Amino acid sequence: MNRRRMVAGLLPLGCGAVAWTGCQTETPEASQPPQVAERVYVANQASASVSVIDAGSGEVVATVDMTRYGFDGNSRPHHTAVDPDGAHWYVSLIGGGHVLRFDAGNELVDRAPFETPGLLAADPASGMLYVGRSMMAVNPPQRIGVIDPEDMSIEELDVFFPRPHALALDPATERVFTASLVENRFAVLSEGSGELDLVGVEGPPHTFVQFALSPDGRHLVATAQLTGKLLVFDAADPAGGLVAEVDVGAQPWHPVFSPDGDRVYFGAKDDDEVVVVETAGWTVVERITAPGIVEPHGSAVTADGRYLFVSNRNLKGTYAPSREVENNADVGTVVKIDTETYEVVRTIEVGAYPAGISIGPAG
C-alpha cells in the first residue's frame, strides 16, 4: 500500500544570537536512544563546512569550518565517511581538490589531493577509503581513487568510462562497484586480484546516482536520476540483468538499506519526498513528506535501524528556518525519521546545501 505522510506542527526550539552552529525543531519522539553513541556527519556544500550531529539527541555538537585549514568558501564539501571504530572521519572537497581526514575530536590530521572528489566509501575489511568523482566534474579522469588512511597516500584505478560517480563496497567479497553518470555502465573491481569487469545495463540513459549493497550481500541497488527508478541487481552476478525495476519518483538520490535488509530508504529529490521500498517484493510502501524535506540528498541509518537521517538541500527555500535569515536557502536541514512510524521526529537546521551524509560510532 502506498501512503503519503505529512508531518506538520514542528515547534522551534530556542536559538541564541551568538555564533550559530545549528538549530533544531522537533516533535515528541520515542525515548529509546541508539544502542551506542553515534555521530552523523553532514557535508554543507555551499557553506564550506561539516555539521556533526549527535544521533541520539539530534543536536549539532560541532560545525567544522573548512576555511580554518586553508581552503576558501568555494571548497564545496560533498560527502563524508566514518571509520568503523569512529576514530576518524573523512570529507571530500569538490572545489578544494582534497579528501581530508579528521579525528573524533574534529581536528584535521591529514589530507590527500584528488581532482574533483565526490562520493566516499570506507572499507571495514581492508581499512582503505575509496573515492569517486563529483557529479559537478564535467570531464574528470576515468579513474577512482583508493586511499590508505595511515598516510593518506592515494592510488588511482582505471575504470574506462566517463564520469565515475556511484560507489559501493562489498567487504565480504573484496569488490568495489562504481558507475558512469553518462553511460549505462558500471564497473566491478576486485580488490584482491585487481580484475575489472564492466557491466552494461539496457534501457534509456539512467544516470546512476548512487549504489547501496544489501546487508546480506545479495542485492546491489542503484538509483537512476533520469528514469526515476530503483534498479536492483544480483550482486553475485550483476551482468546477469535486473532482478527488479521500481518506479520511485523524480530524481532518486542516495539509497541506504535498513540493517535487517527489509527496506531501502532514499530521497526523491525533485518530489520533496523520502521513499521507502520494501525488499520482499521490491515495492514502494511509504512516501514521507514534511516541512523539512526539501530536495532530499543523502541518507544514513543508525546501527539499530531505528532512525533514518536524511539531508535536504532546501535550495528552493521553501523550508522556513526557525531563525531569521536573509535567504531561506542559506539554511539546509537534516530530518530524523522514526523508521517504525515513518514520522519526522526532529528537523535539524545545518549549513547551506547539505549533501552527502554518513553515520558512525562516536569514537
Secondary structure, 3 states (H helix, E strand, C coil): CCCEEECCCCEECCCCCCCCCCCEEECCCCCCCCCCCEEEEEEECCCCEEEEEECCCCCEEEEEEHHHHCCCCCCCEEEEEECCCCCEEEEEECCCCEEEEEECCCCEEEEEECCCEEEEEECCCCCCEEEEECCCCCCCCCEEEEEECCCCEEEEEECCCCCEEEEEEECCCCEEEEEECCCCEEEEEECCCCCEEEEECCCCCCCEEEEEECCCCCEEEEEECCCCEEEEEECCCHHHCEEEEEECCCCECCCEECCCCCEEEEEEHHHCEEEEEECCCCEEEEEEECCCCCCEEEEEECCCCCEEEEEECCCCCCCCCCCCCCCHHHCEEEEEEECCCCEEEEEEEECCCEEEEEEEECC
